[in-house]
Amino acid sequence: MKLNINKKTAVTIASVMAIGVILGALILSTGKKKTGDAHGSHAEQSAHADEDHHDEKNKDAHADEQAHADKEHHNDASESKKGPHGGKLFSKDGYALEVTIFEQNTPPEFRLYAYQDGKQLAPAANTVSINLERLGGAVQNFKFATEKNYLKSDAIVEEPHSFKASITAQHAGKSYQFNYEQIEGRVSMNALKRKQNGVETEIAGAVKLQSSLNLLGEVRLNEDRTLQIVPRLAGVVESVAVNAGDKVSKGQLLAVISSQALVDLRTEVLATQKRHALARSNFEREKKLWEEKISAEQDYLHARNAMQEADITLQSAQQKLASLGTGMATTGNLNRYEIRSPIAGTVTEKNISMGQSLKDDAAIFTVADLSSVWVEVAIPAKDLNHVRTGQPARISANAFDATAEGKLSYVGAVMGEQTRTAKARLLLPNAKGEWYPGLTVNVALLSAEVEVPIAIVNEAIQIIDEQATVFASYGDQLEARPVDLGRSDGKYTEIRKGLQAGTAYVAKNSFLIKAELGKAAASHDH
């Protein structure tokens, strides 16, 4: 297709195109300038953003701590932010110090980490000391030495980790001071509440202890005061007057037996009595005749010998009856045999019943005097050198609350082949009858007294987290103090470590404080 464009139209089109080119060049020029300004602005923003981002990082690690540390420094606040190693982080003017108590597979120790503007410093570039003040005014000072990438304390941080801490740090010629406080293992209880709960305190101090050898023993009958009663004559039981458990007096009737053997003995006594009377009568007559010179001296001597033989026979027959604890029948019943108690005591065994046929050696009763008993113990071979006759002992019952004092009356001279122990025995008074034969008891053989500088009553000791613990008392505050125990005499126990002499402690009902501590669920904040 052929276009017919005249000259005027062509000029118009050319003008329009020229204007368009000029406008385009202006637009491009303006766009470059604007683009350059925008890039510069973005670069500034980027740099600023990087700076802000860096500052944000610093803030993340330090800003809060810095503000908190400053607050602690000025106001002794106890709060702090945790550091990278889980410790308390304190900071000021770009310098930060992280305080941790490390106790994994090692006794508790301070470990410190230092930072400057968020970067960890070499430990040797810092000089730090910490003073700890505990309840009661005890102060402990810690110095630090370089260890790997941290500063390590020169002493153990004793439990409980409850104290006021004052930290002094130096770095690059500047000094920094931080303070904080942490509390654990404490219970608050005023005087009124203590009285209502029966909580009583005593002062820890020197006590004379008697070291002891603790053994397990058994109460036994005092065999020196225990009798087995046998009839000594065969017979049939006619009556029984007592039962097991009955108390009897000396000479009291226990049983009656019908015995043919007793009939024979009594008959023999009667016969010998008559023969003895006849012999005496003959002797007296012959003696009178001899004195009057009527009969020969030989007849007198013969009558005297016959009387002496009759006397011996009678005494023998009477002794047989007396050895049975009986005499001639008073009722004419020659077979009646009364068995009586030879001592005052308690019938502990009865093996007799009415109508029973008894042998002469049958053990029909056991009567024991329970006013005293034996306590038998087994002494291990390793302890024999520490045991002696006459050694005092403290006996306590396992089944109920009862204690008594006794002395070692016998130590065996032969070791048991199987047990490798020696038997020993104590004589224990039992006037009240509370020590029952067969009862198991604890026996503490006491040695010489020894004075220890610090001791507490046994009732004060509680076990918390498998550690012996005592509650120290400071005003209304009661604080759990782990302690190392030493010697004990059953009433007092030596304290080797963990409690100072002169410290008040909960001596009675300390278990209530332990319960309160459990309710409070006191945290162990390191």
Helices and strands as residue ranges (DSSP letters): H 7-58, I 59-63, H 64-75, E 81-82, E 88-92, E 95-102, E 109-116, E 119-120, G 123-125, E 127-133, E 139-147, E 150-153, E 163-171, E 174-182, E 186-188, H 191-197, E 200-203, E 205-221, G 223-225, E 226-229, E 235-240, E 247-248, E 253-258, H 260-291, H 297-323, E 336-340, E 345-350, E 357-358, E 365-368, E 372-380, G 381-386, E 392-397, E 403-415, E 421-429, E 440-457, G 458-460, E 462-464, E 467-474, E 477-482, E 484-488, E 492-497, E 504-508, H 510-520
